[in-house]
Amino acid sequence: MKPFSRVLMPLLLVAFGAVSARADDKADVLAANTQVEQAFTKLDVKAIEATWVQDGSVSVIHPASKAPILGWEPVQKSYADHPVRYKDFSVVMDNPQVTIKDNVAWVVGIEKVYAHRANGDVLDISALATNIFEKRSGKWLLVHHHASRMP
């Protein structure tokens, strides 16, 4: 019995440790997703920037995009004017679903976007959304956002 327990205990510790690490990663990815929403809701460009990987690998497709926006500078420019374009802005993803594979995670759900444009128009849409995060230096950062208006 002793030799069996010597093998079983380390295996159980590794198995439960792996489950715990994945659970922690899921919570961290959900927290990163919430940080993105909060940064946009506050119209805080610096906070938005802090949620992104800042290199040529990033991309975004906004509901009004005519083509994918590729690379950090074009992605940054695509939202940098939000504080000027909107008086207020709210985005929340309903029931986000998280999948994690190694150091990449994706979150899918329906984003509810409500905003008042500076010209007085109201934006009130639901969008099918995907956020893709990459874990870099222990932090989950956005590498891709895609939102398409729901029909």
C-alpha positions in Angstrom: 0.0 0.0 0.0 2.8 2.4 0.8 4.4 2.3 -2.7 0.9 3.0 -4.2 0.4 6.0 -2.0 3.9 7.3 -3.0 2.8 7.3 -6.6 -0.8 8.4 -6.1 -0.2 11.4 -3.8 2.1 13.2 -6.2 -0.3 12.5 -9.1 -3.3 13.8 -7.1 -1.3 17.0 -6.2 -0.4 17.6 -9.8 -3.9 16.9 -11.0 -5.6 19.2 -8.5 -2.9 21.9 -9.0 -3.6 21.8 -12.7 -7.3 22.3 -12.2 -6.7 25.1 -9.7 -4.3 26.8 -12.2 -6.9 26.6 -14.9 -9.6 27.9 -12.6 -7.3 30.8 -11.7 -6.6 31.5 -15.3 -10.3 31.6 -16.1 -10.9 34.1 -13.3 -8.0 36.2 -14.5 -9.2 36.1 -18.1 -12.7 37.2 -17.0 -11.1 40.0 -14.9 -9.1 41.1 -18.0 -12.3 41.1 -20.1 -14.0 43.2 -17.4 -11.1 45.6 -17.4 -11.5 46.2 -21.1 -15.2 46.9 -20.6 -14.5 49.3 -17.7 -11.8 51.1 -19.6 -14.1 51.8 -22.5 -17.0 52.7 -20.3 -14.9 55.3 -18.6 -13.6 56.5 -22.0 -10.1 56.2 -20.5 -7.7 55.9 -23.4 -4.7 55.1 -21.1 -6.7 52.4 -19.3 -7.8 51.0 -22.7 -4.2 50.9 -23.9 -3.1 49.1 -20.7 -5.4 46.2 -21.7 -3.8 45.6 -25.1 -0.6 43.9 -26.3 1.1 46.8 -28.0 2.8 45.4 -31.1 2.1 44.4 -34.7 0.3 41.2 -33.8 -2.9 42.9 -32.6 -6.1 43.4 -34.6 -9.7 44.7 -34.2 -12.9 44.5 -36.2 -15.4 47.1 -34.9 -19.2 46.8 -35.8 -18.7 49.6 -38.4 -15.4 48.4 -39.7 -15.0 48.0 -43.5 -11.9 45.8 -43.0 -9.8 44.4 -40.2 -7.6 46.9 -38.5 -4.1 45.4 -38.1 -1.2 46.5 -35.8 -0.9 48.5 -32.6 -0.9 52.0 -34.1 -4.0 51.6 -36.3 -5.8 49.7 -33.5 -4.9 52.4 -31.0 -6.0 55.1 -33.4 -9.4 53.3 -33.9 -10.5 54.1 -30.4 -8.2 57.1 -29.4 -10.9 59.6 -30.3 -13.7 57.9 -28.3 -13.6 60.6 -25.6 -14.3 63.2 -28.3 -16.8 61.2 -30.2 -18.9 60.1 -27.2 -20.3 62.0 -24.2 -20.8 58.6 -22.5 -20.2 55.0 -23.4 -21.2 51.7 -21.8 -20.2 48.2 -22.9 -21.0 45.0 -21.1 -20.7 41.4 -22.3 -23.6 39.3 -21.2 -22.7 35.7 -20.1 -19.1 35.7 -21.3 -17.8 32.2 -22.2 -14.1 31.6 -21.7 -11.8 29.0 -23.4 -8.2 28.7 -22.6 -5.4 26.9 -24.5 -2.0 27.3 -23.0 -1.2 31.1 -23.1 -4.1 32.1 -25.3 -7.7 32.6 -24.2 -10.8 33.7 -26.0 -14.0 35.2 -24.6 -17.2 35.1 -26.6 -20.6 36.6 -25.8 -23.0 39.3 -26.7 -21.9 42.9 -26.0 -24.5 45.5 -25.1 -23.3 48.9 -26.2 -25.0 52.0 -25.3 -23.6 55.5 -25.9 -24.4 59.1 -26.5 -22.5 60.5 -29.4 -21.1 64.1 -29.1 -23.6 65.1 -31.9 -26.5 63.9 -29.7 -27.2 60.6 -31.5 -27.8 57.5 -29.4 -26.0 54.3 -30.1 -27.8 51.3 -28.7 -26.7 48.0 -30.2 -26.0 44.4 -29.3 -23.0 42.8 -30.9 -21.7 39.3 -31.2 -18.2 39.7 -29.8 -14.9 37.8 -29.4 -12.0 39.0 -27.3 -8.7 37.1 -27.7 -6.2 37.4 -24.9 -2.6 36.3 -24.7 -0.8 35.7 -21.4 2.4 37.7 -21.4 4.6 38.1 -18.4 1.8 36.6 -16.3 -0.8 39.1 -17.5 -3.7 38.4 -19.9 -3.7 41.1 -22.6 -6.0 41.7 -25.5 -4.6 40.7 -29.0 -7.9 40.8 -30.9 -11.4 42.2 -30.6 -14.2 41.5 -33.0 -17.7 42.8 -32.6 -20.4 42.4 -35.3 -23.9 43.9 -35.0 -26.6 41.4 -34.4 -29.2 41.2 -37.1 
